[in-house]
Amino acid sequence: MKSFWRNGWLSATTVAIMLLALLVSMGLIIFSYITDQAVASLQDKIDISVYFKTTAPEDEILNIKSSLESMAEVKNVEYISSAQALEIFKNKHSEDQAISQAVNELNANPLEPSLNIKAKQTSQYAKIADYFNSPDLAKYIDSVSYAKNQTAIDRLNIIVQNVGRGGFVLTLVMALIAGLVVFNTIRLAIYSNRDEIGIMRAVGASNGLVRGPYVVEGVIGGVTAAGLSVLISAPIIYSISPYLNSFIPDLNIFNYFSSNVLKFTAYQILFAVVIGGLSSFIAVKRYLRD
């Protein structure tokens, strides 16, 4: 602890760089949560609809619905009968007198019964659509909307994959930069204390005794940076939360942060201790070897 405070500028530099890395790490965690919520919101708006011929028996449609609900990929299946479809159509065009009058003059209901299907993951829609390629079902089905929605579904899958990969790569890059800075900072501290280290080794101090204080200094710097990263993140997240909520309904990132603050703190401390302690250990090891 004395050495950490005595090397004020070196310690401050180490903490500052590690703090930046940890803030980026925290930002990536929050960004990952935001993208997950945004993707979930988009997924709720994407589904595939299966339209059945008006001659298809309702019992058979309900059997197909039950079969779909047993699939692991299916999140929800909604059955809309011809009568319900007509009622929805009337409500949608209630203000258009011409359409309302034309519908009322119909002698029969031309609208087809349908199943609206939501998958648990967007990548699973293709498998669900393949289910309806069975010859046994073809005689009941008029059309499946998967082909129309396939472009949007595929684009959403690409966005999800790229966001995940980009966040992982950026985290690794920032961790590497922080590790290199801590490594060089510890090397400078060792160089400034080279006479003291020389005396310790001359009187028979082991490598572990020489290395220990520097590793602990790296850990102290990491814990300090972790605590500061959580304290700085809180007001920033609180201030931007209302703006994000206006774009994505039901998204409150400050509630998410506050409910998981202990987990975030533990993660930041672990991340910082690994960077600081490991970098210090390697730096001293190289010096002792030299």
C-alpha positions as CSV (number, residue, x, y, z in Angstrom):
1,M,0.0,0.0,0.0
2,K,2.8,2.4,0.8
3,S,4.5,1.7,-2.5
4,F,1.2,2.2,-4.3
5,W,0.8,5.7,-2.8
6,R,4.5,6.5,-3.1
7,N,4.4,5.9,-6.8
8,G,1.6,8.3,-7.2
9,W,1.8,9.2,-10.9
10,L,2.5,5.6,-12.0
11,S,-0.3,4.3,-9.9
12,A,-2.7,7.0,-11.2
13,T,-1.8,6.2,-14.8
14,T,-2.4,2.5,-14.2
15,V,-5.7,3.1,-12.6
16,A,-6.8,5.6,-15.3
17,I,-6.0,3.2,-18.2
18,M,-7.7,0.3,-16.4
19,L,-10.6,2.5,-15.6
20,L,-11.1,3.3,-19.3
21,A,-10.9,-0.4,-20.2
22,L,-13.5,-1.2,-17.5
23,L,-15.8,1.6,-18.6
24,V,-15.7,0.2,-22.1
25,S,-16.4,-3.2,-20.7
26,M,-19.4,-1.9,-18.7
27,G,-20.6,-0.1,-21.8
28,L,-20.4,-3.3,-23.8
29,I,-22.4,-5.1,-21.1
30,I,-25.1,-2.4,-21.1
31,F,-25.0,-2.2,-24.9
32,S,-25.4,-6.0,-25.1
33,Y,-28.5,-5.7,-22.9
34,I,-29.9,-2.9,-25.0
35,T,-29.4,-4.9,-28.3
36,D,-31.0,-8.0,-26.7
37,Q,-34.0,-6.0,-25.7
38,A,-34.2,-4.3,-29.2
39,V,-33.9,-7.7,-30.9
40,A,-36.6,-9.1,-28.6
41,S,-38.8,-6.2,-29.5
42,L,-38.2,-6.8,-33.2
43,Q,-38.7,-10.6,-32.8
44,D,-42.1,-9.9,-31.3
45,K,-43.1,-8.1,-34.5
46,I,-41.9,-10.9,-36.7
47,D,-43.9,-14.0,-37.3
48,I,-45.0,-16.3,-40.1
49,S,-48.6,-16.8,-41.0
50,V,-50.1,-19.9,-42.5
51,Y,-53.3,-19.5,-44.4
52,F,-55.6,-22.4,-44.8
53,K,-58.2,-23.1,-47.5
54,T,-61.7,-22.2,-46.5
55,T,-62.6,-25.8,-47.0
56,A,-60.1,-27.0,-44.4
57,P,-61.8,-28.6,-41.4
58,E,-61.3,-26.6,-38.2
59,D,-60.4,-29.8,-36.2
60,E,-57.5,-30.4,-38.6
61,I,-56.3,-26.9,-38.2
62,L,-56.4,-27.2,-34.4
63,N,-54.5,-30.5,-34.6
64,I,-51.8,-28.8,-36.6
65,K,-51.7,-26.0,-34.0
66,S,-51.2,-28.5,-31.2
67,S,-48.4,-30.2,-33.2
68,L,-46.7,-26.9,-33.7
69,E,-46.9,-26.0,-30.0
70,S,-45.1,-29.2,-29.2
71,M,-42.1,-28.2,-31.3
72,A,-39.1,-26.9,-29.3
73,E,-38.5,-24.0,-31.7
74,V,-42.1,-22.6,-31.4
75,K,-42.8,-19.9,-28.8
76,N,-46.4,-19.2,-29.5
77,V,-49.2,-20.2,-32.0
78,E,-52.4,-18.1,-32.4
79,Y,-55.4,-19.5,-34.3
80,I,-57.5,-17.0,-36.2
81,S,-60.7,-18.4,-37.6
82,S,-62.5,-17.1,-40.7
83,A,-65.1,-15.3,-38.5
84,Q,-62.4,-13.7,-36.3
85,A,-60.4,-12.6,-39.4
86,L,-63.6,-11.0,-40.8
87,E,-64.2,-9.2,-37.5
88,I,-60.6,-7.9,-37.4
89,F,-60.9,-6.7,-41.0
90,K,-64.2,-4.9,-40.2
91,N,-62.6,-3.2,-37.2
92,K,-59.5,-2.2,-39.1
93,H,-61.6,-0.5,-41.9
94,S,-64.5,0.7,-39.8
95,E,-63.9,4.3,-40.8
96,D,-64.0,3.4,-44.6
97,Q,-67.7,3.4,-45.5
98,A,-67.1,1.9,-48.9
99,I,-65.2,-1.1,-47.6
100,S,-67.6,-1.6,-44.7
101,Q,-70.6,-1.5,-47.1
102,A,-69.0,-4.0,-49.5
103,V,-68.2,-6.4,-46.6
104,N,-71.8,-6.2,-45.4
105,E,-73.1,-7.1,-48.8
106,L,-71.1,-10.3,-49.0
107,N,-73.1,-13.5,-49.0
108,A,-70.1,-15.5,-47.7
109,N,-67.0,-15.0,-45.7
110,P,-64.0,-15.0,-48.2
111,L,-61.3,-14.7,-45.5
112,E,-59.2,-17.8,-44.7
113,P,-58.5,-19.2,-41.3
114,S,-54.8,-18.8,-40.3
115,L,-52.2,-19.6,-37.7
116,N,-49.8,-16.9,-36.6
117,I,-46.5,-18.5,-35.4
118,K,-43.7,-17.0,-33.4
119,A,-40.4,-18.7,-33.0
120,K,-38.1,-18.5,-29.9
121,Q,-35.2,-17.5,-32.1
122,T,-35.3,-15.8,-35.6
123,S,-33.0,-18.5,-36.9
124,Q,-35.6,-21.1,-36.2
125,Y,-38.3,-19.8,-38.7
126,A,-36.8,-21.8,-41.5
127,K,-37.3,-25.1,-39.7
128,I,-40.8,-24.2,-38.8
129,A,-41.6,-23.3,-42.4
130,D,-40.2,-26.6,-43.5
131,Y,-42.8,-28.3,-41.4
132,F,-45.5,-27.2,-43.8
133,N,-43.8,-28.8,-46.8
134,S,-45.2,-32.1,-45.8
135,P,-47.5,-33.5,-48.5
136,D,-50.1,-34.4,-45.9
137,L,-50.6,-30.7,-45.1
138,A,-50.4,-29.3,-48.6
139,K,-54.1,-30.2,-49.3
140,Y,-55.2,-27.9,-46.4
141,I,-52.7,-25.0,-46.9
142,D,-53.2,-22.1,-49.3
143,S,-50.1,-20.1,-48.5
144,V,-47.2,-19.6,-46.0
145,S,-45.9,-16.0,-45.4
146,Y,-42.3,-17.1,-44.6
147,A,-41.0,-16.3,-48.0
148,K,-42.2,-12.7,-47.7
149,N,-40.6,-12.3,-44.2
150,Q,-37.5,-14.2,-44.9
151,T,-35.4,-11.2,-45.9
152,A,-36.2,-9.3,-42.7
153,I,-35.6,-12.5,-40.6
154,D,-32.3,-13.1,-42.2
155,R,-31.2,-9.5,-41.8
156,L,-32.1,-9.6,-38.1
157,N,-30.1,-12.8,-37.7
158,I,-27.0,-11.1,-39.2
159,I,-27.4,-8.1,-36.9
160,V,-27.6,-10.3,-33.8
161,Q,-24.5,-12.2,-34.8
162,N,-22.4,-9.2,-35.8
163,V,-23.3,-7.3,-32.6
164,G,-22.2,-10.3,-30.5
165,R,-18.9,-10.8,-32.3
166,G,-18.1,-7.0,-32.4
167,G,-18.6,-6.7,-28.7
168,F,-16.5,-9.7,-27.9
169,V,-13.6,-8.4,-30.2
170,L,-13.8,-4.9,-28.7
171,T,-13.6,-6.3,-25.1
172,L,-10.5,-8.4,-26.0
173,V,-8.8,-5.4,-27.6
174,M,-9.5,-3.1,-24.6
175,A,-8.3,-5.8,-22.2
176,L,-5.1,-6.2,-24.2
177,I,-4.4,-2.5,-24.3
178,A,-5.0,-2.2,-20.5
179,G,-2.8,-5.2,-19.9
180,L,0.0,-3.7,-21.9
181,V,-0.2,-0.4,-20.1
182,V,-0.2,-2.0,-16.7
183,F,2.7,-4.2,-17.8
184,N,4.8,-1.2,-18.9
185,T,3.8,0.8,-15.8
186,I,4.9,-2.0,-13.5
187,R,8.2,-2.2,-15.5
188,L,8.8,1.5,-14.9
189,A,8.1,1.0,-11.2
190,I,10.5,-1.9,-11.1
191,Y,13.2,0.2,-12.9
192,S,12.8,3.1,-10.4
193,N,13.2,0.6,-7.6
194,R,16.0,-1.3,-9.2
195,D,18.5,-0.5,-6.5
196,E,16.2,-1.7,-3.8
197,I,15.5,-4.9,-5.7
198,G,19.2,-5.4,-6.2
199,I,19.8,-5.2,-2.5
200,M,16.9,-7.7,-1.8
201,R,18.4,-10.2,-4.2
202,A,21.9,-9.7,-2.9
203,V,20.8,-10.6,0.6
204,G,19.0,-13.8,-0.7
205,A,15.4,-12.7,-1.2
206,S,13.5,-15.2,-3.3
207,N,11.8,-14.3,-6.6
208,G,8.4,-14.7,-4.9
209,L,9.4,-12.1,-2.2
210,V,10.5,-9.6,-4.9
211,R,7.5,-10.3,-7.1
212,G,4.8,-10.2,-4.4
213,P,4.5,-6.5,-3.7
214,Y,4.3,-5.6,-7.4
215,V,1.5,-8.2,-8.1
216,V,-0.4,-6.8,-5.1
217,E,0.1,-3.3,-6.4
218,G,-1.5,-4.4,-9.7
219,V,-4.4,-5.9,-7.8
220,I,-4.9,-2.8,-5.7
221,G,-4.9,-0.7,-8.9
222,G,-7.5,-3.1,-10.5
223,V,-9.8,-3.0,-7.5
224,T,-9.6,0.8,-7.3
225,A,-10.4,1.1,-11.0
226,A,-13.3,-1.4,-10.7
227,G,-14.9,0.6,-7.9
228,L,-14.5,3.9,-9.8
229,S,-16.0,2.3,-13.0
230,V,-19.2,1.4,-11.1
231,L,-19.4,4.8,-9.5
232,I,-18.9,6.6,-12.7
233,S,-21.2,4.4,-14.7
234,A,-24.2,4.8,-12.4
235,P,-25.0,8.5,-13.1
236,I,-24.2,8.1,-16.9
237,I,-26.6,5.2,-17.2
238,Y,-29.2,7.1,-15.1
239,S,-29.0,10.1,-17.4
240,I,-29.4,8.2,-20.7
241,S,-32.0,5.8,-19.5
242,P,-35.1,8.0,-20.3
243,Y,-33.8,8.7,-23.9
244,L,-33.4,5.0,-24.7
245,N,-36.8,4.3,-23.2
246,S,-38.4,6.6,-25.7
247,F,-36.9,4.5,-28.6
248,I,-37.5,1.0,-27.0
249,P,-40.6,0.7,-24.9
250,D,-40.3,-1.1,-21.5
251,L,-36.6,-0.6,-21.6
252,N,-35.1,0.8,-18.3
253,I,-31.4,0.3,-18.3
254,F,-31.0,2.0,-14.9
255,N,-33.3,-0.5,-13.3
256,Y,-31.3,-3.3,-14.9
257,F,-28.1,-1.8,-13.7
258,S,-29.2,-1.1,-10.2
259,S,-30.8,-4.6,-9.8
260,N,-27.5,-6.2,-11.0
261,V,-25.0,-3.7,-9.4
262,L,-23.4,-6.3,-7.1
263,K,-22.9,-8.7,-10.0
264,F,-21.4,-5.9,-12.2
265,T,-19.1,-4.9,-9.3
266,A,-17.9,-8.4,-8.9
267,Y,-17.4,-8.8,-12.6
268,Q,-15.4,-5.6,-12.9
269,I,-13.2,-6.5,-9.9
270,L,-12.5,-9.9,-11.3
271,F,-11.7,-8.4,-14.7
272,A,-9.5,-5.7,-13.3
273,V,-7.7,-8.1,-10.9
274,V,-6.9,-10.5,-13.7
275,I,-5.5,-7.7,-15.9
276,G,-3.6,-5.9,-13.1
277,G,-2.3,-9.0,-11.3
278,L,-1.4,-11.0,-14.4
279,S,0.3,-8.1,-16.1
280,S,2.4,-7.3,-12.9
281,F,3.3,-11.0,-12.6
282,I,4.6,-11.2,-16.2
283,A,6.4,-7.8,-15.9
284,V,8.3,-8.9,-12.8
285,K,9.0,-12.3,-14.1
286,R,10.6,-10.9,-17.2
287,Y,12.8,-8.5,-15.1
288,L,13.9,-11.3,-12.7
289,R,14.7,-13.5,-15.7
290,D,16.7,-10.7,-17.3
